[in-house]
Amino acid sequence: MHTAVQLYTLRNVGEPTAQLIERVGETPLDGVEFAAAPTEDGVAEALADADLTATAAHVADDRIERSTEEVVEACDAVDCATVVVPYLDESHFDERDAVAETADHLETLAGLLEPHGMRLCYHNHDHEFVSPRGTEGRSAFELLVEETDDAVGFELDLGWAKAADYDPTELLRRFDDRIPLVHLKDVSADGEPVELGEGVLDVPACVDAAPEADVEAIVYEHDDPEDPIASLAHGATVLDDPHQAR
């Protein structure tokens, strides 16, 4: 199974994206996920030199809608075929009707990308697991999966799901046909990001469950590492041998 790192993990290193890619190439990881549309110079060449794949790119929904051609051009230049909406705020999930509108919005975005051979995914945080009014305790995430068609995929963030008191492996089993990508991050009991193996996420169980759910890629992410380079090395090592995170 393909492994990658979300470059947001390395945002405070203070190096151009091409140099960050070079660092990733020194690990056992297979690819990178961009934290924005990859427009910096030298990125395609750096990927080729490091023998890495552009797993996906996180792009805000308004930019996809407003600048579709620019997003497509940037992603095409690095052979990136998956665009991920990284965040929608709580107002998109607090009411039953809001979830339905969010589903329509994501389907519209997917329709903008599909003619260019690109797919859309949505990346969750913890607030998607609230129960909107009028849903009898069901989470907004579950409703969103059910109300979007297959053109919309999901990048399930396992750490955020765990922070919301959901079982990530159960979600993988339930929605295995809709989750091509996952984010592997660990969280403390208070929902704060920590290094893999230091929190409450059962990392080996999640990594083992991913291929069983036909997940294409596991993407390591740490939202706030003390030492990003050390975190990259640790994340890559754990993905190479998940049981080191026990």
Secondary structure as the mmCIF struct_conf table of DSSP 4:
data_model
#
loop_
_struct_conf.conf_type_id
_struct_conf.id
_struct_conf.beg_label_comp_id
_struct_conf.beg_label_asym_id
_struct_conf.beg_label_seq_id
_struct_conf.end_label_comp_id
_struct_conf.end_label_asym_id
_struct_conf.end_label_seq_id
STRN STRN1 HIS A 2 GLN A 6
HELX_RH_3T_P HELX_RH_3T_P1 LEU A 7 LEU A 10
TURN_TY1_P TURN_TY1_P1 ARG A 11 ASN A 12
BEND BEND1 VAL A 13 VAL A 13
HELX_RH_AL_P HELX_RH_AL_P1 THR A 17 GLY A 25
TURN_TY1_P TURN_TY1_P2 GLU A 26 GLU A 26
BEND BEND2 THR A 27 PRO A 28
STRN STRN2 GLY A 31 PHE A 34
BEND BEND3 ALA A 35 ALA A 36
BEND BEND4 GLU A 40 GLU A 40
TURN_TY1_P TURN_TY1_P3 ASP A 41 GLY A 42
HELX_RH_AL_P HELX_RH_AL_P2 VAL A 43 ALA A 50
TURN_TY1_P TURN_TY1_P4 ASP A 51 ASP A 51
STRN STRN3 THR A 53 HIS A 58
HELX_RH_AL_P HELX_RH_AL_P3 ASP A 61 ARG A 66
HELX_RH_AL_P HELX_RH_AL_P4 THR A 68 ASP A 76
TURN_TY1_P TURN_TY1_P5 ALA A 77 ASP A 79
STRN STRN4 THR A 82 VAL A 85
HELX_RH_3T_P HELX_RH_3T_P2 GLU A 90 HIS A 92
TURN_TY1_P TURN_TY1_P6 PHE A 93 PHE A 93
BEND BEND5 ASP A 94 ASP A 94
STRN STRN5 GLU A 95 GLU A 95
HELX_RH_AL_P HELX_RH_AL_P5 ARG A 96 LEU A 113
HELX_RH_3T_P HELX_RH_3T_P3 GLU A 114 HIS A 116
TURN_TY1_P TURN_TY1_P7 GLY A 117 GLY A 117
STRN STRN6 ARG A 119 HIS A 123
BEND BEND6 ASP A 126 ASP A 126
HELX_RH_3T_P HELX_RH_3T_P4 HIS A 127 PHE A 129
BEND BEND7 VAL A 130 VAL A 130
STRN STRN7 ARG A 133 ARG A 133
TURN_TY1_P TURN_TY1_P8 GLY A 134 GLY A 134
BEND BEND8 THR A 135 THR A 135
TURN_TY1_P TURN_TY1_P9 GLU A 136 GLY A 137
HELX_RH_AL_P HELX_RH_AL_P6 ALA A 140 GLU A 147
BEND BEND9 THR A 148 THR A 148
TURN_TY1_P TURN_TY1_P10 ASP A 150 ALA A 151
STRN STRN8 VAL A 152 ASP A 157
HELX_RH_AL_P HELX_RH_AL_P7 LEU A 158 ALA A 163
TURN_TY1_P TURN_TY1_P11 ALA A 164 ASP A 165
HELX_RH_AL_P HELX_RH_AL_P8 PRO A 168 ARG A 174
TURN_TY1_P TURN_TY1_P12 PHE A 175 ARG A 178
BEND BEND10 PRO A 180 PRO A 180
STRN STRN9 LEU A 181 LEU A 184
STRN STRN10 ASP A 186 VAL A 187
TURN_TY1_P TURN_TY1_P13 ALA A 189 ASP A 190
BEND BEND11 GLY A 191 GLY A 191
STRN STRN11 PRO A 193 VAL A 194
TURN_TY1_P TURN_TY1_P14 LEU A 196 GLY A 197
BEND BEND12 GLU A 198 VAL A 200
HELX_RH_AL_P HELX_RH_AL_P9 VAL A 203 GLU A 212
TURN_TY1_P TURN_TY1_P15 ALA A 213 ASP A 214
STRN STRN12 ALA A 217 TYR A 220
BEND BEND13 ASP A 223 ASP A 224
BEND BEND14 GLU A 226 ASP A 227
HELX_RH_AL_P HELX_RH_AL_P10 PRO A 228 ASP A 240
BEND BEND15 ASP A 241 ASP A 241
HELX_RH_3T_P HELX_RH_3T_P5 PRO A 242 ALA A 245
#
